[in-house]
Each structure stands twice: as C-alpha cells, then as structure tokens.
C-alpha cells in the first residue's frame, strides 16, 4: 500500500466541505514560521543549474561535514529515499517501526527484504542486517539516541560492508544529534532536508552527505539538473543564514511547550516529538482526528499504534482555535 502523508489539505477540504482558507493544518511538522524567502535574481530562471555553483561547500560548512566528504544536493530527501535502494543488490534492510513509511516502501520496490525494527531491538538485530535506515529523530515518535551510539551501529554495519542511512529531516532543532560531522566514512549516508526546520517544503530541497563514490553514483542515477537553479540558489542563501537559524532554535521549543499545555489540558499528553511536532498515543486516535477535521483542523493520524501527530500552530490564534476545538469534544 502506498504510504500516506500529512499535508493533503485539498483532499481534506473536499472530504469535509470546508474551504482551504478555513483550515488549521497541523498535520505536517513543517515550521509555520519559514525562512524569509528573498526575491530571486533573473539569472536563476534563465540559466541551467551548475554543480560548481558553491552550494556543496556552503552545505558542508552549515552541516559541519568534512571538506572532503561527498555532498549531493537533491530534490528533497525524498529523491534520495527513492534512489538509494537502487544502488545495492537485493539485501536485508531494517527500518524502524513506527517510522516514515517511504523508506520501507522504496526498499521493497527495489527488491530488498525489509524488516521492521522495534525501537529497542536494534542492538540485537544489527548483525542480521545489510542496511539499517534510522530516522533520527524518529518521525512520528521523536525518539532520538546519541550520535555516539549511532556511530557504534555504523561501525558494526561497516564491518560487513553494510550501510547506515540516517534520515535527519527533523534534526535541525538539535544539531548535536547529527552525524554529518562523520560524513564521508564508508557505509554512512546522511539525509538532510530544508522542508521542516526551514519551512520550505515546497522548495523540494535536500542534501545527501556520504562517501564520494556513492554520491557520484547517486548523481549519475538521478541525472543532470535534478535540482532546479532557483532551488539551488535559495538553498545556499538559507543555509548561510546562521542568525535566522540560531533565532529559530531558540524560540521553537517555547512554541512546542505552549502546544504541550493545550494538548495535556485535553487528555492528549505528548509521549514524544521534536521542537516541530508532538506525538500523542491515544486509544481512540481515529475519533479525535475525525472530530478535529470536522472543525477544520487537520492532524496526522497513525493506526499502528493508534496515535496523533500535532504540528505547531503559527500563532496564538491557531493555538486558541485548537484549544477550543478540543474543548468541544473529541470522541
């Protein structure tokens, strides 16, 4: 079954008969206060993108990756998720459960044997795997482990030519958890995205950090001009804006704490999450999701186990709207 995702607002509007402009979309975990996009110079529309435009260097500096590590800009980390399985012969791949469903889907499509790994079972299963995909922090639970522990897993996998693929789409609020400082080592592949923390999901901008040979193979597979010139130019500007990044890291936790208060008030105490979303297991999650949708609030529903993910409201009005909807009853 093709994975489902948050953010499908057109579908929700049609299903519930509520106009798009009247929805509060909390389904995605995308920063509701995005990096301020400047006007684009005309040349980025008129010239083909070029790989030697300096973006890779800016990205390495931003991520703290070694200067000699491979760095490949991609059309969102989703592009790498779809392509990486085609760079290995069929093998045994572990993916976390619960976790972002696209990983398992694309490894299966490429003929690999995919094994669901409960969060506490990695250490005892690691030698049985050729590839471990680790979503870090996890989407949707927010589970995170130390970078040191992840590097231990990588060393064990690399000992038998295995891979550790670290999906760091939500790591930006907590950069100390990132593995990009170790990028370039054989068998270590790190995926980063500008869609969540930077709030630029529509840009389709992402990065792969890994061994140079693997990045070259991935580039050949994706083909020329895989990332548009406007996207590359904006990625370089956003990654270089350290002041905005530092300020955002300061106030995102405050916004998440405010969301916690509202959720807990209505029996939805978060059991995990990141500074960009909260994860709330609930025995009747489907009923809560339905009740919120009927009031124009879109949440992300999970069924195994039953849970809801709430992104951050953009302002006090959105927070109050959620509070009032929850007060009105949810199943």
Residue frames relative to the residue before (quaternion, step in Angstrom):
aa qw qx qy qz dx dy dz
X 1.0000 0.0000 0.0000 0.0000 0.00 0.00 0.00
X 0.4854 -0.6728 0.4766 0.2909 3.57 -0.86 1.00
X 0.5074 -0.6704 0.4392 0.3165 3.64 -0.83 0.92
X 0.3350 -0.7078 0.5878 0.2034 3.52 -1.19 0.69
X 0.1694 -0.7947 0.5790 0.0677 3.57 -1.23 0.47
X 0.5315 -0.5658 0.5057 0.3763 3.50 -1.35 0.18
X 0.6923 0.5332 -0.3281 0.3589 3.53 -1.33 -0.02
X 0.5376 0.6196 -0.4198 0.3885 3.60 1.21 0.04
X 0.0374 -0.8673 0.4959 -0.0192 3.49 0.60 1.25
X 0.6007 0.5547 -0.3710 0.4402 3.61 1.02 -0.68
X 0.6559 0.5113 -0.3128 0.4588 3.57 0.94 -0.88
X 0.6637 0.5001 -0.3101 0.4618 3.59 0.93 -0.86
X 0.6367 0.5370 -0.3325 0.4423 3.58 0.96 -0.85
X 0.6745 0.4833 -0.2928 0.4752 3.57 0.97 -0.85
X 0.6789 0.5148 -0.2997 0.4292 3.59 0.92 -0.88
X 0.7960 0.3103 -0.1448 0.4991 3.60 0.97 -0.83
X 0.4444 -0.7342 0.4289 0.2821 3.57 1.27 0.08
X 0.5133 0.6040 -0.4290 0.4332 3.57 1.11 0.73
X 0.4817 -0.6935 0.4520 0.2876 3.59 -0.73 1.05
X 0.6582 -0.5540 0.3482 0.3722 3.56 -1.10 0.76
X 0.7021 0.4983 -0.2846 0.4216 3.56 0.87 -0.96
X 0.6719 0.4949 -0.2984 0.4632 3.60 1.23 -0.21
X 0.5537 0.6166 -0.3919 0.3995 3.59 1.27 0.16
X 0.2140 -0.6874 0.6729 0.1700 3.49 -1.34 0.52
X 0.1391 -0.8277 0.5421 0.0412 3.57 -0.28 1.28
X 0.0207 0.8009 -0.5939 0.0737 3.56 -0.46 1.28
X 0.4557 0.7618 -0.3746 0.2678 3.55 1.29 0.25
X 0.7449 0.5064 -0.2172 0.3761 3.59 1.11 -0.49
X 0.3570 -0.7225 0.5195 0.2839 3.63 0.98 -0.65
X 0.4444 0.6672 -0.4658 0.3747 3.58 1.23 0.43
X 0.5489 -0.6226 0.4483 0.3317 3.58 -0.93 0.91
X 0.3099 -0.7817 0.5065 0.1906 3.63 -0.59 1.06
X 0.6808 0.3789 -0.2851 0.5583 3.59 1.32 0.00
X 0.0986 -0.8725 0.4747 0.0606 3.59 0.46 1.19
X 0.6450 -0.4616 0.4339 0.4274 3.50 -1.35 0.25
X 0.4516 -0.7221 0.4521 0.2652 3.63 -0.78 1.01
X 0.2855 -0.7947 0.5178 0.1368 3.56 -0.34 1.27
X 0.2949 -0.7693 0.5379 0.1782 3.63 -0.70 1.02
X 0.6507 -0.4552 0.4067 0.4516 3.55 -1.31 0.02
X 0.3737 -0.7380 0.5221 0.2076 3.57 -1.00 0.82
X 0.4659 -0.6603 0.5014 0.3092 3.60 -0.99 0.75
X 0.6238 -0.5956 0.3605 0.3551 3.56 -1.05 0.75
X 0.6318 0.5845 -0.3580 0.3620 3.60 0.95 -0.78
X 0.6171 0.5591 -0.3743 0.4081 3.62 1.08 -0.53
X 0.6449 0.4798 -0.3230 0.4997 3.58 1.23 -0.31
X 0.7350 0.4781 -0.2199 0.4276 3.56 1.07 -0.71
X 0.7530 0.3349 -0.1893 0.5338 3.60 1.22 -0.43
X 0.5380 -0.5990 0.4811 0.3468 3.55 -1.13 0.63
X 0.5330 -0.6079 0.4635 0.3626 3.61 -1.09 0.56
X 0.1790 -0.7743 0.6012 0.0838 3.54 -1.20 0.68
X 0.5100 -0.6941 0.4269 0.2755 3.55 -0.90 0.97
X 0.7055 0.4420 -0.2662 0.4858 3.61 1.17 -0.47
X 0.3381 0.7696 -0.4767 0.2574 3.58 1.09 0.73
X 0.6093 -0.5873 0.3451 0.4059 3.62 1.24 0.07
X 0.4546 0.7123 -0.4493 0.2901 3.61 1.22 -0.19
X 0.6515 0.5264 -0.3384 0.4288 3.61 0.88 -0.84
X 0.6505 0.5128 -0.3200 0.4599 3.60 0.99 -0.75
X 0.6317 0.5176 -0.3224 0.4786 3.56 1.01 -0.82
X 0.6681 0.5099 -0.3001 0.4512 3.56 0.96 -0.90
X 0.6397 0.5121 -0.3386 0.4624 3.60 0.94 -0.76
X 0.6569 0.5058 -0.3145 0.4624 3.58 0.93 -0.87
X 0.6488 0.5227 -0.3095 0.4584 3.59 0.97 -0.85
X 0.7550 0.4046 -0.2059 0.4732 3.57 0.89 -0.96
X 0.4290 -0.6948 0.4741 0.3291 3.60 1.20 -0.29
X 0.3782 0.7293 -0.4840 0.3014 3.58 1.15 0.59
X 0.5923 -0.5681 0.4226 0.3846 3.60 -1.10 0.55
X 0.6000 -0.6081 0.3916 0.3420 3.55 -1.08 0.76
X 0.7334 0.4088 -0.2380 0.4882 3.59 1.12 -0.58
X 0.4484 0.6802 -0.4641 0.3477 3.60 1.23 0.21
X 0.5247 -0.6047 0.4887 0.3468 3.54 -1.16 0.51
X 0.0276 0.7821 -0.6207 0.0465 3.58 -1.03 0.82
X 0.0093 0.8163 -0.5737 0.0662 3.56 -0.54 1.20
X 0.3114 -0.7225 0.5848 0.1975 3.61 -0.68 1.05
X 0.0455 -0.7962 0.6030 -0.0190 3.56 -0.97 0.91
X 0.5853 -0.5835 0.4382 0.3534 3.54 -1.29 0.35
X 0.7649 -0.2156 0.0934 0.5997 3.53 0.55 1.25
X 0.5863 -0.5800 0.4119 0.3875 3.58 -1.09 0.56
X 0.5072 0.6471 -0.4193 0.3851 3.60 1.22 -0.35
X 0.6108 0.5554 -0.3597 0.4349 3.62 1.01 -0.72
X 0.6755 0.4700 -0.2901 0.4885 3.58 0.99 -0.81
X 0.6060 0.5611 -0.3554 0.4377 3.60 1.00 -0.76
X 0.6973 0.4715 -0.2682 0.4684 3.56 1.00 -0.83
X 0.7473 0.4418 -0.2218 0.4440 3.58 0.99 -0.82
X 0.5956 0.6194 -0.3763 0.3463 3.61 0.94 -0.79
X 0.6452 0.5303 -0.3604 0.4154 3.66 0.85 -0.73
X 0.6402 0.5354 -0.3290 0.4419 3.60 1.17 -0.43
X 0.6181 0.5519 -0.3430 0.4424 3.58 1.28 -0.08
X 0.7146 0.3507 -0.2551 0.5489 3.61 1.28 0.10
X 0.5063 -0.5862 0.5280 0.3482 3.54 -1.22 0.54
X 0.6774 -0.5007 0.3288 0.4270 3.61 -1.13 0.52
X 0.0952 0.7911 -0.5872 0.1421 3.54 -0.82 1.10
X 0.5970 -0.5652 0.4382 0.3633 3.57 -1.33 -0.10
X 0.0697 -0.8289 0.5528 -0.0504 3.55 -0.57 1.25
X 0.2099 -0.7767 0.5836 0.1102 3.55 -0.86 0.99
X 0.0306 -0.7753 0.6309 0.0014 3.55 -1.01 0.88
X 0.5080 -0.6643 0.4429 0.3231 3.61 -0.98 0.72
X 0.1016 -0.7733 0.6229 0.0602 3.53 -1.20 0.66
X 0.4612 -0.2927 -0.8190 0.1756 1.51 -1.32 2.14
X 0.0992 0.7900 -0.6014 0.0666 3.54 -1.28 0.32
X 0.7123 -0.4409 0.3308 0.4346 3.54 -1.33 0.26
X 0.4098 -0.8006 0.3911 0.1953 3.54 -0.39 1.30
X 0.5433 0.6464 -0.4058 0.3498 3.60 1.15 -0.42
X 0.5898 0.5856 -0.3826 0.4035 3.60 1.04 -0.65
X 0.7014 0.4556 -0.2789 0.4718 3.58 0.67 -1.07
X 0.6330 0.5614 -0.3338 0.4156 3.58 0.93 -0.89
X 0.7484 0.4192 -0.2414 0.4538 3.60 0.73 -1.02
X 0.6036 0.5123 -0.3783 0.4797 3.60 1.07 -0.49
X 0.6425 0.5060 -0.3321 0.4699 3.60 0.98 -0.73
X 0.6432 0.5366 -0.3332 0.4328 3.59 0.93 -0.85
X 0.6974 0.4492 -0.2638 0.4922 3.59 1.15 -0.60
X 0.6387 -0.5956 0.3064 0.3787 3.59 1.23 0.30
X 0.4927 0.6643 -0.4314 0.3602 3.58 1.23 0.24
X 0.4468 -0.6392 0.5521 0.2949 3.54 -1.32 0.39
X 0.1360 -0.8238 0.5495 0.0306 3.58 -0.48 1.20
X 0.1327 -0.7900 0.5981 0.0221 3.53 -0.86 1.08
X 0.3525 -0.7193 0.5585 0.2153 3.59 -0.84 0.98
X 0.1594 -0.8029 0.5727 0.0444 3.57 -0.76 1.10
X 0.3413 -0.7112 0.5715 0.2259 3.61 -0.62 1.04
X 0.6535 -0.5763 0.3189 0.3730 3.55 -1.04 0.78
X 0.7478 0.4151 -0.2363 0.4611 3.60 0.98 -0.69
X 0.6411 0.5871 -0.3007 0.3923 3.58 1.27 -0.05
X 0.3920 0.7589 -0.4697 0.2231 3.60 1.21 -0.06
X 0.6844 0.5257 -0.3143 0.3956 3.59 0.70 -1.04
X 0.7314 0.4219 -0.2579 0.4697 3.59 0.90 -0.81
X 0.7131 0.4442 -0.2559 0.4781 3.62 1.20 -0.32
X 0.4638 0.7504 -0.4162 0.2205 3.56 1.22 -0.44
X 0.6941 0.4868 -0.2958 0.4401 3.61 0.88 -0.87
X 0.6282 0.5269 -0.3438 0.4577 3.60 1.25 -0.20
X 0.6677 0.5112 -0.2794 0.4635 3.59 1.31 -0.16
X 0.3387 -0.6948 0.5926 0.2266 3.53 -1.28 0.53
X 0.7731 0.0964 -0.0391 0.6257 3.56 1.19 -0.65
X 0.0814 -0.7429 0.6600 0.0760 3.53 -1.11 0.77
X 0.1712 -0.7366 0.6471 0.0970 3.54 -0.84 1.04
X 0.0042 -0.8073 0.5896 -0.0260 3.57 -0.68 1.05
X 0.2435 -0.7640 0.5865 0.1142 3.55 -0.65 1.18
X 0.0560 0.8565 -0.4891 0.1552 3.53 -0.33 1.29
X 0.4026 -0.3454 -0.7798 0.3324 1.56 -0.66 2.44
X 0.6255 -0.5727 0.3785 0.3709 3.53 -1.19 0.58
X 0.1619 -0.7136 0.6721 0.1134 3.50 -1.26 0.65
X 0.5768 -0.2043 -0.7884 0.0630 1.68 -1.29 2.15
X 0.5724 0.6746 -0.3757 0.2759 3.64 1.12 -0.36
X 0.4057 -0.7150 0.4751 0.3139 3.59 1.15 -0.56
X 0.3795 0.7390 -0.4855 0.2724 3.60 1.24 0.04
X 0.0259 0.7836 -0.6196 0.0374 3.56 -0.99 0.89
X 0.1513 -0.7364 0.6500 0.1112 3.53 -1.26 0.58
X 0.6568 -0.5266 0.3531 0.4081 3.57 -1.21 0.25
X 0.6044 -0.5425 0.4380 0.3853 3.55 -1.24 0.47
X 0.6192 0.5612 -0.3458 0.4266 3.59 1.04 -0.74
X 0.6602 0.4931 -0.3134 0.4720 3.57 0.98 -0.81
X 0.6363 0.5233 -0.3293 0.4613 3.58 0.99 -0.77
X 0.6588 0.4992 -0.3126 0.4681 3.58 0.97 -0.78
X 0.5886 0.5386 -0.3670 0.4782 3.59 1.15 -0.51
X 0.6334 0.5116 -0.3237 0.4820 3.58 1.00 -0.82
X 0.6401 0.5303 -0.3308 0.4468 3.57 0.94 -0.87
X 0.6580 0.5133 -0.3223 0.4468 3.59 0.87 -0.88
X 0.6565 0.5057 -0.3145 0.4630 3.60 0.97 -0.78
X 0.6589 0.4878 -0.3050 0.4846 3.58 1.03 -0.74
X 0.6694 0.5165 -0.3019 0.4405 3.56 0.89 -0.94
X 0.5650 0.6127 -0.3837 0.3977 3.61 1.15 -0.54
X 0.7676 0.2100 -0.1667 0.5822 3.60 1.19 -0.41
X 0.6127 -0.6118 0.3103 0.3925 3.54 1.14 0.92
X 0.3732 0.7203 -0.4943 0.3122 3.54 1.07 0.74
X 0.3930 -0.6970 0.5528 0.2328 3.54 -1.37 0.19
X 0.1436 -0.6865 0.6963 0.1526 3.46 -1.38 0.47
X 0.0994 -0.7751 0.6235 0.0245 3.56 -0.68 1.15
X 0.1029 -0.8110 0.5758 0.0166 3.58 -0.44 1.23
X 0.1759 -0.7736 0.6044 0.0730 3.56 -0.59 1.20
X 0.0401 -0.8433 0.5340 -0.0450 3.55 -0.23 1.34
X 0.1329 0.8377 -0.5194 0.1046 3.59 1.03 0.77
X 0.7819 0.3063 -0.1538 0.5207 3.60 1.09 -0.69
X 0.4328 0.7428 -0.4353 0.2671 3.60 1.19 0.27
X 0.5194 0.7137 -0.4023 0.2430 3.61 1.09 -0.59
X 0.6430 0.4996 -0.3693 0.4478 3.68 0.92 -0.54
X 0.7660 0.2334 -0.1254 0.5856 3.60 1.24 -0.46
X 0.0599 -0.8664 0.4938 0.0445 3.62 0.60 1.08
X 0.5495 0.6204 -0.4034 0.3880 3.59 1.17 -0.36
X 0.6261 0.5397 -0.3356 0.4517 3.59 1.22 -0.31
X 0.5514 0.6656 -0.3814 0.3279 3.59 1.20 -0.44
X 0.3709 -0.7177 0.5528 0.2044 3.53 -1.25 0.61
X 0.4051 0.7490 -0.4672 0.2381 3.62 1.19 0.01
X 0.5683 0.5991 -0.3867 0.4106 3.60 1.16 -0.42
X 0.7117 0.4026 -0.2381 0.5240 3.58 1.25 -0.45
X 0.3497 0.7710 -0.4794 0.2314 3.60 1.27 0.10
X 0.6630 0.4780 -0.3868 0.4269 3.52 -1.13 0.77
X 0.5741 0.5856 -0.3865 0.4220 3.59 1.18 -0.40
X 0.5815 -0.5854 0.4333 0.3626 3.57 -1.07 0.72
X 0.8410 0.2193 -0.1657 0.4660 3.53 -0.98 0.90
X 0.6475 0.4672 -0.3362 0.4995 3.60 1.24 0.15
X 0.0128 0.7964 -0.5991 0.0820 3.56 -0.61 1.20
X 0.0762 -0.8125 0.5779 -0.0119 3.57 -0.65 1.15
X 0.1808 -0.7842 0.5899 0.0664 3.56 -0.83 1.06
X 0.0328 -0.7845 0.6192 -0.0004 3.56 -0.91 0.98
X 0.1799 -0.7957 0.5761 0.0506 3.56 -1.20 0.60
X 0.3157 -0.7196 0.5833 0.2056 3.55 -1.22 0.58
X 0.4877 0.7126 -0.4031 0.3031 3.57 1.26 0.08
X 0.7464 0.4331 -0.2266 0.4517 3.60 0.95 -0.82
X 0.7714 0.3544 -0.1946 0.4914 3.59 0.31 -1.26
X 0.7197 0.4165 -0.2483 0.4969 3.60 0.91 -0.86
X 0.3891 -0.7568 0.4528 0.2661 3.59 1.24 -0.23
X 0.5445 0.6352 -0.3717 0.4024 3.57 1.21 0.50
X 0.0551 0.8485 -0.5238 0.0519 3.58 0.89 0.93
X 0.6753 0.5145 -0.2953 0.4382 3.57 1.01 -0.78
X 0.5406 0.6251 -0.3962 0.4001 3.58 1.24 -0.30
X 0.1643 -0.7886 0.5543 0.2093 3.57 1.08 -0.84
X 0.3878 0.7062 -0.4905 0.3320 3.54 0.66 1.17
X 0.1620 0.7802 -0.5906 0.1275 3.56 -0.84 0.99
X 0.2722 -0.7558 0.5787 0.1408 3.55 -1.33 0.14
X 0.1735 -0.7363 0.6433 0.1179 3.52 -1.22 0.67
X 0.0963 -0.7575 0.6443 0.0416 3.57 -0.86 1.04
X 0.2926 0.7572 -0.5378 0.2274 3.57 -0.80 1.00
X 0.7392 -0.3351 0.2880 0.5083 3.56 -1.23 -0.31
X 0.5916 -0.6073 0.3916 0.3576 3.58 -1.00 0.77
X 0.6540 0.5213 -0.3293 0.4383 3.59 0.90 -0.86
X 0.6578 0.4970 -0.3189 0.4675 3.59 0.96 -0.81
X 0.6494 0.5113 -0.3281 0.4574 3.59 0.95 -0.82
X 0.6295 0.5174 -0.3388 0.4703 3.59 1.06 -0.69
X 0.6535 0.5054 -0.3159 0.4667 3.59 0.97 -0.82
X 0.6574 0.5055 -0.3100 0.4650 3.56 0.98 -0.83
X 0.6289 0.5281 -0.3325 0.4637 3.58 1.01 -0.78
X 0.6542 0.5079 -0.3165 0.4625 3.59 0.93 -0.85
X 0.6528 0.5183 -0.3125 0.4556 3.58 1.04 -0.78
X 0.7052 0.4626 -0.2654 0.4672 3.59 0.97 -0.86
X 0.4157 -0.7409 0.4410 0.2893 3.57 1.19 -0.47
X 0.6806 -0.5042 0.3400 0.4086 3.59 -1.29 0.19
X 0.8505 0.1891 -0.1307 0.4731 3.56 -1.28 0.53
X 0.2080 0.8173 -0.5130 0.1601 3.58 1.05 0.74
X 0.7338 0.2459 -0.1736 0.6091 3.59 1.25 -0.45
X 0.4726 -0.7054 0.4486 0.2789 3.57 -0.74 1.04
X 0.6276 -0.5411 0.4030 0.3885 3.57 -1.24 0.45
X 0.6478 0.4951 -0.3489 0.4620 3.67 0.85 -0.75
X 0.6541 0.5087 -0.3248 0.4558 3.60 0.95 -0.79
X 0.6535 0.5070 -0.3246 0.4590 3.61 0.90 -0.85
X 0.6541 0.5147 -0.3198 0.4527 3.59 0.92 -0.88
X 0.6883 0.4724 -0.2867 0.4700 3.59 0.89 -0.91
X 0.6005 0.5536 -0.3627 0.4488 3.60 1.02 -0.68
X 0.6641 0.5069 -0.3110 0.4531 3.59 0.88 -0.92
X 0.6611 0.5017 -0.3150 0.4605 3.60 0.95 -0.82
X 0.6825 0.4944 -0.2944 0.4507 3.58 0.88 -0.94
X 0.6753 0.5023 -0.3020 0.4477 3.59 0.90 -0.88
X 0.6804 0.4892 -0.2845 0.4657 3.58 1.14 -0.63
X 0.6005 0.5840 -0.3572 0.4133 3.60 1.23 -0.33
X 0.0909 -0.8501 0.5179 0.0308 3.58 0.37 1.22
X 0.6003 0.5678 -0.3712 0.4237 3.61 1.05 -0.64
X 0.6619 0.4922 -0.3106 0.4723 3.58 0.90 -0.90
X 0.6487 0.5245 -0.3208 0.4484 3.58 0.94 -0.85
X 0.6697 0.4976 -0.3063 0.4584 3.59 0.90 -0.90
X 0.6592 0.5079 -0.3089 0.4605 3.58 0.94 -0.84
X 0.6521 0.5192 -0.3113 0.4564 3.55 0.98 -0.84
X 0.6463 0.5154 -0.3252 0.4592 3.58 0.98 -0.76
X 0.6336 0.5399 -0.3351 0.4414 3.59 1.12 -0.55
X 0.8175 0.3145 -0.1713 0.4511 3.59 0.75 -0.93
X 0.4833 0.6595 -0.4543 0.3537 3.63 1.16 -0.17
X 0.6638 0.4981 -0.3413 0.4414 3.67 0.83 -0.78
X 0.6099 0.5492 -0.3565 0.4464 3.59 1.08 -0.64
X 0.6545 0.5002 -0.3038 0.4787 3.56 0.99 -0.86
X 0.6505 0.5096 -0.3175 0.4651 3.58 1.00 -0.78
X 0.6239 0.5324 -0.3368 0.4625 3.59 1.04 -0.73
X 0.6407 0.5193 -0.3249 0.4628 3.59 1.00 -0.79
X 0.6310 0.5152 -0.3259 0.4797 3.57 1.06 -0.73
X 0.6043 0.5685 -0.3478 0.4366 3.59 1.02 -0.79
X 0.6519 0.5363 -0.3161 0.4331 3.56 0.91 -0.95
X 0.6753 0.4881 -0.2931 0.4689 3.56 0.90 -0.94
X 0.6729 0.4993 -0.3113 0.4484 3.59 0.83 -0.92
X 0.6754 0.5017 -0.3006 0.4491 3.59 0.86 -0.94
X 0.5867 0.5936 -0.3599 0.4169 3.57 1.11 -0.69
X 0.7747 0.3173 -0.1541 0.5248 3.57 1.13 -0.63
X 0.6597 -0.5658 0.3007 0.3927 3.55 1.09 0.71
X 0.5930 0.5487 -0.3682 0.4602 3.57 1.21 0.46
X 0.0643 0.8346 -0.5429 0.0674 3.55 0.82 0.97
X 0.4339 -0.7203 0.4688 0.2705 3.62 -0.63 1.06
X 0.2525 -0.7590 0.5848 0.1349 3.54 -1.12 0.82
X 0.7945 -0.0182 0.0151 0.6069 3.56 1.29 0.03
X 0.2709 0.7584 -0.5710 0.1597 3.51 -1.33 -0.07
X 0.3668 -0.6598 0.5877 0.2910 3.51 -1.36 -0.34
X 0.7021 -0.4259 0.3264 0.4682 3.57 -1.24 -0.18
X 0.6886 0.4755 -0.2774 0.4720 3.61 1.26 -0.17
X 0.8040 0.0442 -0.0384 0.5918 3.61 1.20 -0.22
X 0.2564 -0.7334 0.6068 0.1678 3.51 -1.35 0.33
X 0.2590 -0.7679 0.5770 0.1016 3.53 -1.07 0.92
X 0.0335 -0.8298 0.5547 -0.0517 3.56 -0.61 1.19
X 0.2468 -0.7471 0.5990 0.1487 3.61 -0.37 1.15
X 0.0901 0.7855 -0.6043 0.0983 3.57 -0.99 0.81
X 0.5031 -0.6922 0.4338 0.2821 3.57 -0.80 1.02
X 0.7703 0.2430 -0.1412 0.5723 3.58 1.15 -0.58
X 0.0635 0.8555 -0.5103 0.0606 3.55 1.00 0.91
X 0.6343 0.5474 -0.3458 0.4225 3.60 0.95 -0.79
X 0.6550 0.5048 -0.3148 0.4659 3.60 1.00 -0.78
X 0.6346 0.5107 -0.3314 0.4761 3.60 1.02 -0.75
X 0.6376 0.5292 -0.3193 0.4598 3.56 0.93 -0.89
X 0.6731 0.4964 -0.2903 0.4650 3.58 0.91 -0.93
X 0.6594 0.5100 -0.3144 0.4542 3.59 0.91 -0.88
X 0.6548 0.4967 -0.3155 0.4743 3.58 0.99 -0.78
X 0.6559 0.5228 -0.3216 0.4393 3.58 0.93 -0.86
X 0.6408 0.5252 -0.3312 0.4514 3.58 1.01 -0.72
X 0.7049 0.3968 -0.2518 0.5312 3.58 1.28 -0.31
X 0.6085 -0.6123 0.3351 0.3776 3.58 1.24 0.40
X 0.5760 0.5361 -0.4041 0.4664 3.58 1.13 0.62
X 0.1812 -0.8048 0.5603 0.0739 3.57 -0.60 1.15
X 0.0584 -0.7739 0.6306 -0.0015 3.55 -0.77 1.12
X 0.4541 -0.6504 0.5209 0.3154 3.57 -1.28 0.11
X 0.2083 -0.8049 0.5512 0.0700 3.54 -0.63 1.20
X 0.0667 -0.7566 0.6494 0.0374 3.56 -1.06 0.85
X 0.2892 -0.8035 0.5060 0.1215 3.55 -1.00 0.84
X 0.7965 0.2153 -0.1031 0.5555 3.62 1.15 -0.46
X 0.3973 -0.4523 -0.7077 0.3699 1.53 0.07 2.53
X 0.6430 -0.5246 0.3681 0.4193 3.62 -1.20 0.31
X 0.2195 0.7628 -0.5677 0.2183 3.54 -0.72 1.13
X 0.2625 -0.7285 0.6084 0.1740 3.51 -1.36 0.26
X 0.1852 -0.7353 0.6357 0.1449 3.54 -1.20 0.60
X 0.1315 -0.7810 0.6092 0.0417 3.54 -0.94 1.00
X 0.2740 -0.7290 0.6042 0.1686 3.55 -0.88 0.97
X 0.6460 -0.5380 0.3801 0.3856 3.56 -1.31 0.12
X 0.4082 -0.6508 0.5709 0.2897 3.61 -1.00 0.75
X 0.5484 -0.6655 0.4079 0.3000 3.57 -1.06 0.75
X 0.8142 0.0277 0.0284 0.5792 3.60 1.13 -0.53
X 0.7294 -0.4164 0.3087 0.4465 3.55 -1.33 -0.01
X 0.5975 0.5609 -0.3654 0.4415 3.58 1.09 -0.64
X 0.6695 0.4908 -0.2994 0.4704 3.57 0.94 -0.89
X 0.6380 0.5232 -0.3226 0.4638 3.58 1.01 -0.79
X 0.6615 0.4970 -0.2969 0.4766 3.57 1.01 -0.85
X 0.6150 0.5477 -0.3388 0.4550 3.57 1.06 -0.74
X 0.6531 0.4951 -0.3035 0.4861 3.56 0.98 -0.84
X 0.6420 0.5334 -0.3230 0.4461 3.57 0.92 -0.89
X 0.6869 0.4844 -0.2864 0.4599 3.56 0.88 -0.94
X 0.6428 0.5215 -0.3271 0.4560 3.58 1.01 -0.80
X 0.6631 0.4935 -0.2984 0.4772 3.58 0.96 -0.83
X 0.6266 0.5359 -0.3294 0.4600 3.56 1.08 -0.73
X 0.6481 0.5431 -0.3090 0.4354 3.56 1.13 -0.68
X 0.6503 -0.5193 0.3134 0.4573 3.57 1.24 -0.09
X 0.0128 0.7963 -0.6044 0.0215 3.55 -1.08 0.76
X 0.8458 -0.1643 0.0373 0.5062 3.50 0.37 1.27
